[in-house]
């Protein structure tokens, strides 16, 4: 949306091995860094603290609370994330940069109110949690919800190494404080998490405010019916609900879960393998950003520029063919790199679990989840192509299928028994991948016709 493709192309022009490594490294960290590093930081805290600094049950309660905060914040922010991304992209295209920061504050204000209400409502049901601990948890939840919106701007800012250092510093402080500070029970852990999220959120926000100008403090132009597309609200909401649907099924089915922190439940069999599996998305996400934001984006811009400026039919057809070819190459690269990563992890899965001192009873579920998260990378890529082509309703259909199938399939697999755990999520991602590829193929076939028919005439 705002420059990462140009910066990556600039790095790749050096045409050296180090430049390729640098470009893929930046792409991987920008695309999945905050999410992956948060998982790693929580795992490290669990490893260094459990039974040593804190009792094991406190670590489990802390990890469960953070997991719910992550899920809730992603689902809540998902309602405006794609909508606001489109608004920012349109503002940059129209060279109306001054609208961005006031509207960012407007989005953050609405999200803070919504997350505050939701968080307060859930925590009011948790009678065993102390009031000060609840305040830290509520603050962390509000910060996380806003952080996902601020992270939109990371790909558009060229100070990548400062961004990377900020991410490492935020989660590094969290791990360091958990290790060095004397134990203060669940309150201490939640306070440490709150501090780290505050550092990350305001550090990112400072960089964004410094990068973009603003002529007002707060604005809500992104909600103007004349300039926004509210179908994107449901695209973002359904996508995040689709990602978390299987987790909620396993958390609230009595056969697979237990109550750990009042209404906040956990799955003793499902949680660990699925979150470990998500660490495998980094290579696929790096390729996704590299190929999508360089080759495909460049050809997409050429195609629509030719349409807007009255290019010849041969020129438009040529750019369309180049765009289709770059899209195919993008999917092929993602499939190849993520496939190689998946194959290596499947081969060494047993060694990985042994190294992390995780019981091998999780091995089969880990295998299935690795396949599922790899397919999820393809689904994300397909949705990204749809957004570039402005196929909002196709994206809405695909995300709707995602949330329904993941919920229904996961529920069925719990009924079928432990041997089938994880297959619901994986089958849902497989079905969405196939349907999504069929949709994209159909969209490319009729692209010229649909593009011209959508043009406004005076």
ABEGO torsion letter per residue (X at the ends): XAGAAAAAAAAAAAGBAAAAAAAAAAAAAAAAAAAAAAAAAAAAAAAAABGAABBAAAAAAAAAAAAAAAAAAAAAAAAAAAAAAAAAAAAAAAGBAAAAAAAAAAAAAAAAAAAAAAAAAAAAABAABBAAAAAAAAAAAAAAAAAAAAAAAAAABABAAAAAAAAAAAAAAAAAAAAABBBAEAAAAAAAAAAAAAAAAAAAAAAAAAABBBABABBAAAABAAABBAAAAAAAAAAAAAAAAAAAAAAABAAABBBABEABBBBAAAAAAAAAAAAAAAAAAAAAAAAAABAAAAAAAAAAAAAAAGBBAAAAAAAAAAAAAAAAAAAAAAAAAAAAAAAAAAAAAAAAAAAAGBBAAAAAAAAAAAAAAAAAAAAAAAAAAAAAAGBAAAAAAAAAAAAAAAAAAAAAAAAAEAAABGAAAAAAAAAAAAAAAAAAAAAAAAAAAAAAAABBBX
